[in-house]
Amino acid sequence: MSQQGAALQNYNNELVKCIEDLCAKRDELQRQILIEEEDKHKLENEIRIA
């Protein structure tokens, strides 16, 4: 039974790490999206002014 418990704990640890990695990737993508949206708004304003 302890082997099963250890295997489940390892599996759980891997899942937690994967979730943390995905959260970090999501945060980075969100940051990039915000930068791109700011650039888009700047370009739209420049087009309106020109």
Secondary structure, DSSP 8 states (H G I E B T S, - for coil): -HHHHHHHHHHHHHHHHHHHHHHHHHHHHHHHHHHHHHHHHHHHHHHHH-
